[in-house]
Amino acid sequence: MSWLTDRLTTLMEERELSVRAVARQLALERSRMAKIVAGAALPNEDLVKRFARYFGEQVEVWTSNAPRRDDARSLDGAGWFSILEPRKELKLDARYGAQHRDSEPTVY
């Protein structure tokens, strides 16, 4: 688990907050909040700052400890999706009028 996942889980348990309650207060989709708490997605820097303010903690501590999206490439086996791989170019298939990818789709 990452620092962010541990911290969010601890604070939510201490305050008896659900993923849905925090997501509602921060105007996030519940599924996105659940992925962040599970370690399956990384929030951007703005959202990390919002978490810090919501829980009444120092923004600098959160931004320095939370994993960054550019750090995700170096994480292997830590439960991160390959969210930073560039999307493959779509090509138009004139015979069928359908779009398809050059290779296997990337999990986002």
Contacts in CASP RR format, 6 or more apart in sequence:
PFRMAT RR
TARGET T0000
AUTHOR 0000-0000-0000
METHOD contacts of the structure
MODEL  1
MSWLTDRLTTLMEERELSVRAVARQLALERSRMAKIVAGAALPNEDLVKR
FARYFGEQVEVWTSNAPRRDDARSLDGAGWFSILEPRKELKLDARYGAQH
RDSEPTVY
1 9 0 8 1.000
1 39 0 8 1.000
2 39 0 8 1.000
2 66 0 8 1.000
2 67 0 8 1.000
2 78 0 8 1.000
3 65 0 8 1.000
3 66 0 8 1.000
3 67 0 8 1.000
4 36 0 8 1.000
4 39 0 8 1.000
4 43 0 8 1.000
4 48 0 8 1.000
4 51 0 8 1.000
4 62 0 8 1.000
4 65 0 8 1.000
4 66 0 8 1.000
4 67 0 8 1.000
5 36 0 8 1.000
5 37 0 8 1.000
5 38 0 8 1.000
5 39 0 8 1.000
7 62 0 8 1.000
7 65 0 8 1.000
8 36 0 8 1.000
8 37 0 8 1.000
8 51 0 8 1.000
9 37 0 8 1.000
11 17 0 8 1.000
11 55 0 8 1.000
12 18 0 8 1.000
12 19 0 8 1.000
12 22 0 8 1.000
12 37 0 8 1.000
19 30 0 8 1.000
19 33 0 8 1.000
19 34 0 8 1.000
19 37 0 8 1.000
20 30 0 8 1.000
20 33 0 8 1.000
22 28 0 8 1.000
22 33 0 8 1.000
22 54 0 8 1.000
23 29 0 8 1.000
23 30 0 8 1.000
23 32 0 8 1.000
23 33 0 8 1.000
23 34 0 8 1.000
24 30 0 8 1.000
25 54 0 8 1.000
26 33 0 8 1.000
26 47 0 8 1.000
26 50 0 8 1.000
26 51 0 8 1.000
26 54 0 8 1.000
28 47 0 8 1.000
32 41 0 8 1.000
35 41 0 8 1.000
36 42 0 8 1.000
36 43 0 8 1.000
36 47 0 8 1.000
39 79 0 8 1.000
39 80 0 8 1.000
40 79 0 8 1.000
40 80 0 8 1.000
40 81 0 8 1.000
41 81 0 8 1.000
41 83 0 8 1.000
42 67 0 8 1.000
42 68 0 8 1.000
42 69 0 8 1.000
42 72 0 8 1.000
42 80 0 8 1.000
42 83 0 8 1.000
43 51 0 8 1.000
43 66 0 8 1.000
44 69 0 8 1.000
45 63 0 8 1.000
45 68 0 8 1.000
48 62 0 8 1.000
48 63 0 8 1.000
48 66 0 8 1.000
49 59 0 8 1.000
49 62 0 8 1.000
49 63 0 8 1.000
51 62 0 8 1.000
52 58 0 8 1.000
52 59 0 8 1.000
52 61 0 8 1.000
52 62 0 8 1.000
52 63 0 8 1.000
53 59 0 8 1.000
67 75 0 8 1.000
69 83 0 8 1.000
69 84 0 8 1.000
70 84 0 8 1.000
72 80 0 8 1.000
72 82 0 8 1.000
72 83 0 8 1.000
72 84 0 8 1.000
73 84 0 8 1.000
81 107 0 8 1.000
81 108 0 8 1.000
82 106 0 8 1.000
82 107 0 8 1.000
83 108 0 8 1.000
85 106 0 8 1.000
87 106 0 8 1.000
88 101 0 8 1.000
88 102 0 8 1.000
88 103 0 8 1.000
88 105 0 8 1.000
88 106 0 8 1.000
89 101 0 8 1.000
89 102 0 8 1.000
90 99 0 8 1.000
90 100 0 8 1.000
90 101 0 8 1.000
91 99 0 8 1.000
91 100 0 8 1.000
91 102 0 8 1.000
92 98 0 8 1.000
92 99 0 8 1.000
93 99 0 8 1.000
93 100 0 8 1.000
END
